[in-house]
Amino acid sequence: MLHSARVATPVTADAEVVWSACASLLDDVLASASAAAYDVVGIGCGGPMRWPEGVVSPGNMAVWRKFPLLERVREAYVGARPAVLHNDAVALAVGEHRWGAGRGSDHVMGVTVSTGVGAGLVLDGRRVDGGTGNAGHLGHVVVDPDGPVCSCGGRGCAEAVARGPAIASYAVGLGWAGAATGVAVGAGARAGDAACLAAYTRAGRALGIAIASAAALLDLDVVVVGGGISLAGEVFWTPLRVAFDAHAGWEFVRRCRIVPAALGEDAALIGAAALALEPPLVGSE
């Protein structure tokens, strides 16, 4: 990686305000000498989406519904260059398979746990898109049929329990008085706060159950987990692994390794480059 930058997603009901923030960020990055010349463009975005057209409706960002993100990037930045957009968790999976913790394995699931919970799949060494490009939505595997209502309209999804805002909301409900963010609650959990520990234990357990189900279904070699929530440390990883061990019955399921993203918090960003470099470039002009 030669140059990177980030900004917070604006809190707004106006889709164009969010796009303007994205465009401003891209302008700033491209003003850097190290980023001035580029040959292809890869984009990762939360799903679901209409793919490969790149029309996005991120479940964790209600302001964008059927937003033509790929078209906007092409109009403003791409020109004659090829460009591709896919789910950010798919990008993480492809990047980790090519350059990271999934390297050398043919059956990899990449999971991102942040403001949402997503996953991407590489099976038999090939990226899996599914019938609509939305394969791998691990966040909407049901882990508790009587659990909280999810933004997707279902109930008891892993995302409804394990995404950052859900973790924060649960901790606040138990009396946490600090900042209502997943990162802040993670710090509270590491410091021993009971409410924060309960929230992270609940989230890690939900993900462990979901991953055990996916490993049984897909006969996975490795699951690579990234995203901001995964950086909380053992308050996240211990309950995840305990739940996985409790629900992984068959030996072929238990052989699946669960590891942190080797590419760190930029795994999905680096993976977007991997998507753009994949032959053939699906979704390109």
Buried (B, 14 or more C-beta within 10 A) or exposed (E): EEEEEEEEBEEEEEBEEBBEBBBEEBEEBEEEEEBEEBEBBBBBBBBBBBBBBBBBBBBBBEBBEEBBBBBBBBEEBBEEBBBBBBBBBBBBBBBBBBBBBBEEBBBBBBBBBBBBBBBBBBBEEEBBBEEEBBBBBBBBBBBBEEBBEBBBEBBBBBBBBBBBBBBBBBBBEBEBEBEBBBBBBBBBBBEEBEBBBBBBBBBBBBBBBBBBBBBBEBBBBBBBBBBBBBBBEEBBBBBBBBBBEEBBEEEEBEEBEBBBBBBEBBBBBBBBBBBBBBEEBBBBE
